């Protein structure tokens, strides 16, 4: 389920703090009011996290991670390394 960030359209609120996040399914209807203070809200555009590729995995790293490493010997044939 995605996490959405919302902010009040106007003013502030002691209950919700003027900004909040919610986990909502994609199929949910768009949120128009704060569930706590019932004031109108707008959805914010938020950043996302993506994995950072540090370096290519070596054969020993792959084996240590539990993968089976294969080497191509000829057309359509592979053997374990």
C-alpha positions as CSV (number, residue, x, y, z in Angstrom):
1,X,0.0,0.0,0.0
2,X,1.4,3.4,-0.9
3,X,2.1,6.2,1.6
4,X,0.5,9.5,0.7
5,X,1.4,12.9,2.2
6,X,-1.4,15.5,2.8
7,X,-1.4,19.1,3.9
8,X,-4.2,21.5,4.9
9,X,-5.2,23.8,2.1
10,X,-5.5,26.7,4.5
11,X,-4.5,27.5,8.1
12,X,-3.2,25.1,10.7
13,X,-4.5,22.6,13.1
14,X,-3.5,21.5,16.6
15,X,-5.0,18.0,16.0
16,X,-3.2,17.0,12.8
17,X,-0.4,19.6,12.8
18,X,-1.4,20.8,9.3
19,X,0.4,17.9,7.5
20,X,0.1,14.2,7.8
21,X,0.8,10.9,6.0
22,X,-1.5,7.9,5.4
23,X,-1.2,4.5,4.0
24,X,-4.0,4.1,1.5
25,X,-4.8,1.5,-1.2
26,X,-4.7,2.6,-4.8
27,X,-8.3,1.8,-5.2
28,X,-9.4,4.2,-2.4
29,X,-11.3,7.3,-3.3
30,X,-9.2,10.6,-3.2
31,X,-9.0,12.1,0.3
32,X,-10.6,15.6,0.4
33,X,-10.8,16.3,4.1
34,X,-8.5,15.5,7.1
35,X,-9.8,12.5,9.0
36,X,-9.1,14.2,12.3
37,X,-10.1,17.8,12.0
38,X,-12.3,17.5,8.8
39,X,-10.6,20.6,7.1
40,X,-10.0,20.5,3.3
41,X,-6.6,18.9,2.3
42,X,-4.4,18.6,-0.8
43,X,-2.2,15.7,-1.7
44,X,1.5,16.6,-1.7
45,X,4.0,15.4,-4.3
46,X,6.6,13.5,-2.2
47,X,9.9,11.9,-2.9
48,X,10.5,8.2,-3.1
49,X,13.3,5.8,-2.1
50,X,15.2,3.9,-4.7
51,X,18.0,1.4,-4.2
52,X,21.5,2.7,-4.8
53,X,23.7,0.6,-7.0
54,X,27.1,0.7,-5.3
55,X,29.2,-1.7,-7.4
56,X,28.6,-4.8,-9.6
57,X,28.4,-8.1,-7.7
58,X,31.4,-10.3,-8.0
59,X,31.0,-14.1,-8.5
60,X,32.0,-14.7,-4.9
61,X,29.4,-12.1,-3.6
62,X,26.7,-13.9,-5.7
63,X,27.7,-17.3,-4.3
64,X,27.8,-16.0,-0.7
65,X,24.3,-14.6,-1.2
66,X,23.0,-18.0,-2.2
67,X,22.8,-17.7,-6.0
68,X,24.0,-20.4,-8.4
69,X,26.5,-18.9,-10.7
70,X,26.6,-20.4,-14.3
71,X,29.3,-20.0,-17.0
72,X,28.4,-20.4,-20.7
73,X,30.5,-23.2,-22.2
74,X,28.9,-23.3,-25.7
75,X,25.7,-22.3,-27.5
76,X,22.9,-23.1,-25.1
77,X,25.1,-25.0,-22.6
78,X,26.0,-23.8,-19.1
79,X,28.0,-25.3,-16.2
80,X,28.2,-24.4,-12.5
81,X,31.1,-22.2,-11.6
